[in-house]
Amino acid sequence: MSTRGDVVVIGLGGDGRGDDAAGLEVVRRLRGSVPPSVVIVESAADPAQLVEAWTGARLAVVIDAVSSGAALGTVHRRTDVESGPSWRGSSHSFGLADAVALGRALGRMPARLVVIGIEGADFTIGAPITPPVLSAIDALARELEQRLRQHPP
């Protein structure tokens, strides 16, 4: 899946696993409401798929549910995914750090990578998304839509 967008927004997660769907839900809310030059991607966090999606992008924004011990629904932002506390804890067998390592090894990183994590708590199969995470999803989608409309790629 080669996207080749100037700006790529990638939602990670798994449907039907409670808060793990947070990244997917954010990008679903953005679909159709951002400039057409913004590429929207849904992913189960396969490192090769992530590398392919962000290759050639000026900006890649990756959104995922995280589990760091912060308050439920907290939105984290970072540009350095290789240091600091680990956000592992979702249901993904490979993490974003693996995709970054692969992208660097292949020389296929976006010019700028921003990672946004929404603090989740319930990743149980069949669980619904918790209310604090739903609120964070809605707020983040509104914020990203506004930013992408004000400063189109």
Helices and strands as residue ranges (DSSP letters): E 7-12, G 18-21, H 22-30, E 38-43, H 47-54, E 59-66, E 75-78, H 96-106, E 112-119, H 131-150
